[in-house]
């Protein structure tokens, strides 16, 4: 159980209360992750600005990056949130589990993105020449590469916050990946 509490709207600054109001209107609730950011005067607004920036990547591609990064970092909160968002963006349960496991056999371009993202996260910003070449051969550009890193950075922030604070997950809990033992 978490030693960290998630603040209510009444417990945050006026500025963050206004952001809570906007989130409630847009989402119907304030996710615990966002509420936790509001313990800091500027973090919630700063994070939402980063998360909502324009991107060269499509929503599905950003969800792929979010799912892969959250899996590599072991963040159950973000795995759960992005499983729900992945479904909203048209992925099936089976595809989401496959993405989290590091492949996308159902789409070669997505497969290159999954493998590239996984290498970048696992290797702290590095990827093999092969992975990078496959990323570009799949049709991605240098501008896309920059946006991949931005989305990874966004997700690492959330992954680390939840992994440290361990507050309640307020999304349907994502299915655990089956582990294969040899």
N, C-alpha and C positions, 0 to 999 in steps of 0.2 A: 504494500500500500504506500502511496505517496506521502511524503512529509510536506509536500507543497500543496497549498490550496489554490483553487481557481477562483479569482475574484468575481463578485457580482457587479452588475452595472453601477450600483450605489457605492461600491468600494474603489472605483477608479476615477481618474481625473475627469473634469468636464469635457475636455477634448476627446478623451477615449470613450466617454459616455455617448458622445455624438457619433463616433465610429461604430459603437455597439448598435446604436439605433439604425444606422445605415445597413449594417450586417443583418440585423433582424428583419429589415424590410426586404433585403435581397435574398437571404437564405432561409428565413423563417426562424433562425436561432443564431446564437453566437457560439461557434465551435470552441471547445475548451482550449485548444491551442491558441486561438486568437485572443481569448479572454486572458490567458496566462501572459501573453505579450503585453497586455495593458498594465501589468504591474510596473512597467517602465513607461515613462511619459511619452517617449517618441517611438518605441520599438514597433508597436502595432501599426501605426501610420506608415513608418518606413518600410516595414515588411510588406504591407499591402501594395505600396507603390512599386516595390521590386516585383512582387508576384503578378501585378497587373500591367507591367510594362509591355509595349508593343514587341512583337517577336516575328522573326522570319519563319518560325515553326508553327505548324497547325496544332490545334488543341489535342488531337490524338497523339501527336509526336511528343508534346509536352507531358502528357499523361504517361507515355512510355518511359520517359526520363524520370518522372516522379516515382513510378512503380519500381524501376530498376534500382534507383538510388536508395529508396527506402528499404528495399530488400537487402542490398549490400550492407547498409548501415543498421539493419535489424530493428527498424522503428515500426512497432506494431500499430501505433496511432496512424502514421502516414500510410502504411500498407493498407489499413482499413479505409481511411478517407479516400485514398486514390483508387481503391477497388471500386468504391461507390461512384467516384467521378469517372473512372474508366468505363463502367457500365453506362453511365449517362452519355458518354462519348461513342458508344456503339461497340465496345469490346464485349465478348462473351466471358463468362466465368472461366472457361477453359483457356481462352486466349490470355486473360489476365494472369492466370497461374503460369502459363508458358512464358509470358513476358518477365514475370518476377523470377523465373528460373534461369533466364538469360538467353532465350531464343524467341524467334517469331517465325516459325516455319510457314505460317499462313501468309506472309508478305515479305519478299526479299529486301525491300527498302527498309522496312521496320526492323528486320533481322540485323541489318548493318548498323542501324541506330542503337538497338539493344546491346549488341556486342561492343560497340564503341563506347557507349555510356558506361557499361559495366567495367571495362578496362580503365577508363578515366577515373571512376570513383575508387575502384580497388587499388589503383596505382598512384593515387594522389595527384592527378592531373597529367598523367603520362599514358600513352597508348602505343601499342606496337605499330610499326610501319604498315603491317598487313591490315590491322584494324582501321587505321586512319585511311589507307588506300581504299579499302572496301567501303568506308563511309562516303568518300568522295565519288567512287565508282557507282554508288547507288543513287547519285544525283544530288547529294548535299554539297553545299558551298562553304567557303571560309566564313561567310556571314552566319550560316547555320551553325558552324562549329562554335562560334562565339556565343550564340544563343543557347546551345547545348550546355556550355559551361555556366552561363547565367542561371539556367534552370537547375542544374546540379547544385550550384551555390545556394539558391533559394531553398532547395529541398534539404540540403545538409543543415542549414540553420534550423529548420523545423525538426529534422531527425535528432539533432543533438539536444535541442531544448526538451523534446519529449523523453529521450533516453535518459536525460539527467533528472527531470522532474517527475516523470511517471504518473501524471495525473490521469484521470479516467478517460477512456476512449469513448467518445459519444457518436460513433458511427457503428454500423453493423461490423462485427469483428471479422477481419479477413481470414480466409481459410489458411491454415498453416501449409507450407510446402512440404511434401513428403520428402523425407531424407532417405537417400539410398546409401546403404552401407555395403562395402565390398569385403 
